[in-house]
Amino acid sequence: MPLKLTVIGTGYLGATHAAAMAELGFEVLGLDIDESKVATLARGRVPMYEPGLEDLLARHVAGLEGSTGRLRFTTSWEEVADFGDVHFVCVNTPQKQGEYGCDMSYVDSAVGLLAPHLRRPALVVGKSTVPVGSAARLAGMLRELAPAGEDVELAWNPEFLREGFAVQDTLHPDRIVVGVASDHAESLLREVYGGPIAEGTPFIVADYPTAELVKTAANAFLATKISFINAMAEVCEAAGGDVAVLAEAIGHDDRIGRKFLRAGIGFGGGCLPKDIRAFMARAGELGADQALTFLREVDSVNMRRRTHMVEWAREALGGSFLGRRIAVLGAAFKPDSDDVRDSPALNVAGQIHLQGGQVTVYDPKGMENARRLFPTLGYAPSALEAVRGADVVLHLTEWREFRELDPARLAEVAGQRHILDGRNALDAQLWRKAGWTFQAMGRPNA
């Protein structure tokens, strides 16, 4: 009999994983405690923006015309337990309020609510990013609470999704990592991921702690690389160098590589910032805090870039934001996403607003989420309207739409032709040719 899969938690990770598993040919049942979210997904709609996800979902949701019918959603824990052979836990692990540590309450709750209904053999697979040591604790919880006892196993299978590329990353991952405690669990996961494995995706088998550490280590490395090039941007500004040329030169070294070497206002989102902080907190609990002290500076450099952008904008306006109009292009923390969690762009916009600036924001996909988080900011329906009457324009999220703007058209409506490129993604020559004073982080002004 083919395996039946369930996905617990249908947010960004869970909805993508559920749709992708259906695409790989499995019958899938998704669970969420939010009835409105379940209703939305059951109509083939997703409550977030992720390229290709809604089309993939609609191709498989039961009851929709032309769908395979392999994907359904429910709010019933008992139905999920009865249905599934393999249960993927995809709930959120946010940063604790007022602390660096990871809030495990959603994961603990999911396992605690599922386990009492597991009356037959099953594999529970954690995909959430958790502090090392969590899997062993949760495996014990399952054995204690599940009626099937030792026949319910746990595995850890970290996700490596990039927002904007989540569908591709799930269907054609660059690696699959599984932390298992038995050959049986490994065998089941090889069956689940048979499609990608057949395509040549590496399948890496590890113990629980190593699998847990892979995700946090990967995020810590990427965060370090981003903060490194931003630290170099600070040095370039002080020395009169060009960080873009520097990045190109060192990126040709195969040991370094060119990815994640674009200097700017830093990283944000729901993963990197909270994950590196949780990693530091867990290392402290394990008595290994000295091993990760460098991450404090990584975090510090990253947050300093936002303050630097605010100061840079103030200088461009002659030393004060009071009574001045500022256009902010970008609200999402990265392009091809509507995610505004810990968005550097919105953080900068909010700081300027608090200091008296009249801020108007435009983002192709993140406007609704931005309004909910920062309701006191101004919002425009287009980049042109955001720029209208502005004394300075800040480019803070590197959407393709912004790279393709016509500087001459914007120059006609701007109050002053002054743009600050906080992402080093715009064509300086094109903007200067249209009469703009163009500045980019870590680069000469001329």
N, C-alpha and C positions, 0 to 999 in steps of 0.2 A: 504493500500500500504506500502511495506517495505520502511524504511528510506533510502535515498541516502546520502552518505557522501562525503565531499571534504576535502582535506588536502592541505593547503597553505604553501609552503615551503617544499622542498623535500631533505633537508640535512639529517644528521644522525637521528634526531628525526622524521622528516616528512616522510622519506622513510620507516622507521620502523613502524610508526603508520599506514600509508596507507596500507602496506602489511598485517599487523596484522588485521586491520579492514576487509580487503577482506577475510582473513582466517576465521574471525568470521561470514562470510556470507553476508556482505554488498556489494553493488555496490559502488565503490570508484573512484573518479576522483582527481588526484593530480595535483597541479599547481606549476610551478616555472617560474621565469622570465629568467632563464638561459636555453637557447634552447638546448645547448649541454648536459646539465644534463637531461633534459626531454627526449632527444633522447636516451641517455644511459639507462635510466630507462625503456623506452619503449621496449628496447631489452632484458629486464630482467636482466640487470647488475646494480650493485651499485657502486658509485664512492668512496666508502670507504670500509674498512674491518670490518665486524661485523659477527661473527660466526652465520651461519644459515639464515642470511637475504637474501642472493642472491637466495638460494633455495626457500625460502618462496615467494619472489617476483616473481620468474619464474613460480611458481605454479598458479599465478593468473593474470599475465599481459595479456591483450587481444592481440590476434594475434599469441601467442606462442603455439607451438604444445603441446597438452595435458593440457593446462591451463584452468581455470574456466572462464576466460575472464571478471572477476569482477573488474579488476583494469586497469585504463587508466591514461594517463598523458597529460597535455595541457599547453599552455602558455596564454590561453584566459580567462580573468576575466569574460567576459560575459557568456562564456560557463559554467564556474564554478558556477556562480550565478544562471543560469537557471537550472542547474543539481541538485544542492544540497539542502537538507533539513537542514543538520547540517554541518557547515563549521569549521574545526579545523585549528587554526592558529599556525603554528609550526616553525616560523622563529627565527633567532638567536637574542640574546640580549647581545652583547659583552660589555666589559668594555670600557668606553669612553677614547679616547686618552688623556693621561696626567692627568686623573682624576680617582677617585675611583668609580664614579657613573656609572649607567647602561645606555647604548646607546639604546634608545627606537625607533630609527628612522626606523628600519626594521618592527617592530610591527605596528607603526603608519602608515607607508606606506602601509602595507598589508591591514589594516582595511580601510584606506582612499581610496584605489583602488577598494576594494571589495564592499564597502557600496553603491556607486551610482548605482550599477547593481542589488541590492536586491529589486525586485519589488513585492515579495510575502513573506509570513511569513517564517522566518528562524531563526535558532539558531546559533550564532557565538560563538565558544568555544576557548578560549585562552589556550594554553598549554605551552607557553614560560615562562621562569622564569623572573618575572618583579618586579619592586619596588612596595611595598604596596601602594594602591591608584590608580594604573594604570587602573584597571578594571572599576571602577566607571567613570573615565574620558573617557575611550574607549566606554563604554555603551552610554554616552552622544553623542559621535561622531557618533555612529551608528544611533541613533535616528534622529540626525540632517541631516545626509548625505543620508540615505537610503530612496528611494521612498516609501517603505512600512512602514516607520516610526516606530510607537510603536509595530508593528507586528514583528519587528526584535529585538530579545533579545540577551543578552550576558551572557555567563557563563565562569567561570574559573576553569580549570581542570589540575592542575600541573602534570608534568611528573616526574617519579622517576626512570628513566632508568639508569642502570649501564652498561657502555661500556663493551662489552664482553658477556653480558647477556641480551641485549636489547630485543631480540625476546621473550625470556621467561618472562621478566618483563612486556611486553605489553600484551601478551596472558594470563598470569597467575600472575597478579600483587598482591603484598602483601596488598595493599589497594588502593581504588579509592576515591579521594577527589574532590568534586565539590562545587564551589562557585556559588550560583544561587540567582536570585531575584524573582523567581516565581515557583509555583508548576509545571507549564507546562514545564519549562526548566529542572527541576529535573526529570520529567516523561520521557522526551526525552532521557536524559542521562542514565536513568535506562534501557531504551530500547537498547541504543547503547552498554552498558556494561552488557547486560543480561546474556551472556555466563559466564564471570568471576563471576558475582554475584551468579549465580546458583551453581558455584563451591565452594562458601563460602567466596569469597573475600569481606572484609568489604567495605561498601559504606557509606562514611562520607559526610554528607551534611552540608555546612557552608555558611556564607556570603562571599562577595567578599574579604574583607581584610584578613579574617582568611585563606581562601584558598590560597591567595597569600603568606601569611606568612609561611604556612606549609612547602613549598619547601625551602625557605631561612632558616627557623629555622632548618630543617633537615640537610641541608648542613653545617650550622654553628656548629651544634652539632658534626657531623662527623669530620669536620676539627679540632674542639677542642680536640676530642679524639685522633686523629692522632698526633697533636702537643703536647698533654700531654705526650704520651709515648715517643716521641722524646725528650722532656725536661727531662724525667726520664733517657733517654739514656745518656744525657749530665752529669747528676748527677752520674750515674753509672760509666762513664769513669773517672770522678774525684775521685770517692770513691773506685774504683776497684770492683764494683758490676757487675752483669750480668743481663742486661735488658730483655733478653729472658725469664729467669727464673722468674724475677719479673712480667713480663706480664702474664705468665702462672698462677702464684699464684693469682694475683688480678683478672684475668679473670674468675676464678672459682666462684667468687662472682656474683650471679645472678643479682645483682643491677648494676654491671659493664659490665659483658659479655666479651667474648674473641675476638670478631670481632674488626678490626681496631686497634689492639694493637701490631702490628709488627713494631718495631722501624726501621728507615731507613733514606733516604734522603728526605722524605716528599712527599706531594701531589702536583699534578699539573693538567693538563687537561683544558678543556674549561668550567668547571663548578665551582668546589670548590673555586679556588682562586678569580675569578671575582665575584662570588656570595657573598662571605663573605665581599668583599670590597664594593660592591653595597649595601649590607645590612647596613653596617656602614654608608655609605653616606646618605641613605634614613632615617636612624634613626636620623642623624644630622639635616636633613631638617624638621623632625617632632618634633625636640626639645627633643628627647630621646637618644641623643648620649651617655650619661653616662651609659645607660643600656648595651651598646655593646663595651665599652672600652676594655674589655677582648679580643675581637676579634683582636685588633691591636697586642696584644702579640702572639695570635695564628698565625697570619700572619707572625710576626717577627720570631718566632721559626721555622716556616716552611722554610722561605727563608734562615735562618741561617744554616740550615742543608746542603744546597747546598754548601755554602761557607766552611763549616766544611769539607765536602768531598774533596773539592779542596785542603784545607790545609793538610788534612790527606794524600792525594796522594803525595803532595810535600814533606812531611816528609819522606814518604816511599822511595822517590828518593834522599834523602840526602840533601834536601833543595832547589832544583832548577829543573824546567822543561826543561830548555834549552838543546836541543840536545837529549832529552830522548823520548822514544817511549811509548805511553800509549794506551792500548786497552780498549775500552769502550763497554761492552756488554749491549745493550739496547739503544733505541732511543725513543720509544713510552712512554707516561707518565705512562702506565700500561700495563700488558700483555693482550693478546687476543684483541688487538686494533692496528690500524695504526695511531692513533691520537697523534701528537707530540706537540699540543698546550700547551704552558707553561710546557714543559716536564722537570722535574728535571734532567733527564739523559743528555739531550742535553744541558741544561744550564751549567751543570758541564763540559761537553766536550768542550763547547764553551769557558768557562772561562780558562780552561787549555790551549787550543789552543792560546788564546790571550796572555797568559803568556809564550809562547815559546815552548810548548809541541807539539810533533808530534802525533796527535790523530787519531786513526783509530776506526771507529764505525761499529758495526754489530747489526742488529735487524731483527727478522724473518719477520715482516710485515711493519715496519715503515721506510724503507730505502728511498723510493721515496719521501715521505713527508719531511723526515729529510734533504735530499739533497736540496730540494727547500728552506728550511728555513736556513740551514747552509751549503752553497755550498763550503765553504773553508775547511771543515773538510775532512779527509780521510774516505773512506768507503770500506768495505771488503765484499765478497760474502758469507762468512761463519764465524762462531766463530773461527774456527781453523786459518783462514787466518788473522783475526783481531789480534789474539794473537801472530802470528808469529813474532818473534824478539822483542816483547814488554818487556819493563823493569818493568812494573806493569800492572795488569789487574784490571779493575773496573767493578764490577757487579752492574748495576744500574736499570735494569727493570727485574722483577721476572718472566720471561718466563719459562715455563716448559722445553723448550729445553735447557736452561742454567742449570737447576737443574739436567738434565740428561747427561750433558757433561762428558766425560772421562778425569779426571784431569791428568792421566798418559799420555794420548795422547797429550794433550795440553802442558804438561811439556817438551815434545820432541822438540817443536818448539819455546817455549817462550825464550826470551832473558834472563830474570830472573824469577824465580818461586815465584812471589809475587802477591797475589790477595787480594783485598779489597772488602768485601761484603757489599755494600751499601743498601741492602734490607733484610739482615738477613734471607736469604732463602736457602743458600747452606749448604751442609753437611761438616762441618769443619773437622771432623775426616777423611773423604774420601780424601779431598784435602791435608791435612797434611801428610797422609799416602803416597801420591804420591810425596812428597818432596816439597810441596808448603809452603811458609810462608803465613798463612791465618789470616786475621783480619776481624772482623765484628763490626759494629757500636754498641757501648754500651756494648761490651762483652770483657772478659779477652782475652789476646792474646794466652795464653797457654791452 
